Amino acid sequence: MTAKKGKLTVITGCMTSGKSHELLQALQQAGRTVQAFVPKSGSRSGASVSSRSGLKRSAIVIDELAEFVRAGALDAVTAEVVGFDEAHFFDDSLITAVRGLVERDVDVIVAGLDVSYRAEPFGPLPQLLALADEVVKLTAVCAVCGRPATLNQRLVGSLPADAQPGSYLGGDESYQPRCRDCHEVPKD
């Protein structure tokens, strides 16, 4: 008989779609030992996962995931369920970390953006989506027309931003959820 393996669930959607809320609910319902991780860059609330709805759970802040993995820190995780929030801010080391945890019979729940404000694959999420046992794709309300939104519109002032290299941190003042019809693809 082979060893049991964990399950990978990916929660994705545009900004304000409820990804962190869904992650926190999944961790609460697990009924098993749980550990959460957030990236240092992009962490909205320090050493915790928090949602706009007020749910919150303590988390370990990781500065460099590759170093965390190399140091064997994930091998020391004894939780039965591990959650990663703001996963789009982790590098591709997240894929290695998730695979290692799942192989050790740890259920992993990853939440993050799957596309950038340019509507292009973002961070490690596209690969994790391909590996997932379960995918939860959430929508928000389009800030322009009110229809279901799946994309992020980056703003400078109140206008759509032109394309610029790099990723940009920001909240409601810098990004809006938009439907495909209202999303303006930045010009190169």
C-alpha positions in Angstrom: 0.0 0.0 0.0 1.3 3.4 -0.9 1.5 6.4 1.5 -1.5 8.7 1.4 -0.9 12.1 -0.2 -2.3 15.5 0.6 -4.7 17.6 -1.5 -3.9 20.9 -3.2 -6.7 23.5 -3.4 -6.2 26.8 -5.2 -8.4 29.7 -4.5 -8.1 32.5 -7.1 -9.9 35.5 -8.5 -9.5 39.2 -8.9 -8.9 41.7 -6.1 -11.8 42.0 -3.6 -13.3 38.7 -4.7 -13.0 37.1 -1.3 -9.9 34.9 -1.7 -8.5 35.5 1.8 -12.0 35.0 3.3 -12.4 31.7 1.5 -9.0 30.6 2.6 -9.7 31.5 6.2 -13.0 29.6 6.1 -11.4 26.6 4.6 -8.7 26.6 7.4 -11.4 27.0 10.1 -13.4 24.1 8.7 -10.5 21.8 8.4 -10.9 20.7 12.1 -7.2 19.7 12.1 -3.9 21.3 13.0 -3.4 24.3 10.7 -0.5 26.6 9.8 -0.7 29.7 7.6 2.0 31.6 5.7 2.1 35.0 4.0 4.9 36.7 2.0 6.7 39.6 3.5 6.1 41.6 0.3 2.5 42.2 -0.2 1.4 41.3 3.3 -1.5 43.6 4.2 -1.7 42.7 7.8 1.7 41.7 9.1 1.9 38.2 10.7 -1.7 37.2 9.9 -4.1 36.3 7.1 -7.0 38.7 7.2 -10.1 39.3 5.1 -12.1 42.4 4.4 -15.0 40.6 6.2 -13.0 40.7 9.5 -11.8 37.1 9.7 -8.2 36.8 10.8 -5.7 34.1 11.7 -2.0 34.3 12.7 0.5 33.4 10.1 4.3 33.1 9.6 5.7 35.8 7.4 8.2 34.5 4.9 10.8 36.9 3.5 12.5 34.6 1.0 10.6 31.4 0.3 13.5 29.8 -1.6 15.7 30.2 1.5 12.9 28.9 3.7 12.6 25.8 1.6 16.4 25.3 1.4 16.8 25.6 5.1 14.3 22.7 5.6 11.8 24.9 7.5 8.8 23.3 5.7 10.1 19.9 6.8 9.5 21.0 10.4 5.9 21.9 9.7 3.7 19.4 11.6 0.3 20.9 10.6 -2.1 18.7 8.7 -3.3 21.7 6.7 -1.2 24.5 5.4 -2.5 27.7 3.8 -0.6 30.3 1.7 -2.2 33.7 1.3 -1.2 36.3 -1.3 0.6 33.5 -3.1 1.2 35.5 -6.3 3.9 37.4 -4.3 5.9 34.2 -3.7 8.4 33.1 -6.3 8.4 29.7 -8.0 9.8 28.1 -4.9 6.1 27.9 -3.8 5.6 25.2 -6.4 8.4 23.1 -4.8 7.1 23.8 -1.3 3.6 22.8 -2.2 4.6 19.6 -3.9 6.8 18.6 -0.9 4.0 19.3 1.6 1.4 17.3 -0.5 3.8 14.4 -0.8 4.0 14.4 3.0 0.2 14.0 3.3 -0.4 17.7 4.1 -3.4 19.3 2.6 -2.4 22.7 1.1 -4.7 25.6 0.3 -3.2 28.4 -1.8 -5.0 31.8 -2.3 -3.9 34.5 -4.7 -4.3 36.3 -8.0 -3.9 34.2 -11.1 -3.5 37.2 -13.5 -1.7 40.5 -13.3 -3.3 43.9 -14.1 -2.2 43.3 -17.6 -4.4 40.1 -17.7 -1.3 37.9 -18.0 -0.4 34.8 -15.9 0.9 36.0 -12.5 3.5 34.4 -10.3 3.4 30.7 -9.5 -0.4 30.6 -9.6 -0.8 29.3 -13.2 1.4 26.3 -12.5 -0.3 25.6 -9.2 -3.7 25.8 -10.9 -2.5 23.0 -13.3 -1.4 20.9 -10.3 -4.5 21.5 -8.2 -6.9 18.8 -7.1 -9.6 21.5 -6.6 -9.9 25.1 -8.0 -12.1 27.8 -6.6 -12.4 30.7 -9.0 -14.1 33.7 -7.3 -15.5 36.9 -8.9 -16.0 40.4 -7.6 -18.3 43.1 -8.8 -17.0 45.2 -11.7 -16.3 48.7 -10.4 -17.6 50.2 -13.7 -20.7 48.2 -14.7 -21.6 46.0 -11.8 -21.3 42.7 -13.7 -19.0 39.8 -12.4 -15.4 40.8 -12.5 -12.4 38.5 -13.1 -9.7 41.0 -13.9 -7.7 43.7 -12.0 -7.5 47.2 -13.3 -4.4 49.1 -12.1 -5.1 52.8 -11.6 -2.9 55.9 -11.5 -5.0 58.6 -9.9 -8.4 57.4 -11.1 -7.3 56.5 -14.6 -6.2 53.1 -16.0 -2.4 52.8 -15.8 -0.2 52.3 -18.8 1.9 49.1 -18.8 5.1 49.4 -16.7 7.6 46.7 -15.8 7.4 45.1 -12.4 4.6 44.3 -10.0 2.9 47.0 -7.9 1.6 46.8 -4.4 -1.6 48.5 -3.6 -5.1 48.2 -2.4 -8.4 49.7 -3.3 -6.8 53.0 -4.1 -4.6 51.5 -6.8 -6.7 48.6 -8.2 -10.3 47.9 -9.2 -12.0 44.7 -10.1 -13.2 44.8 -13.7 -15.2 42.6 -16.0 -13.6 41.7 -19.4 -15.6 44.3 -21.2 -14.6 47.2 -18.9 -11.0 46.1 -18.4 -8.6 48.3 -20.3 -5.4 46.5 -21.3 -2.4 48.7 -20.6 -0.5 50.0 -23.6 3.2 49.0 -23.9 
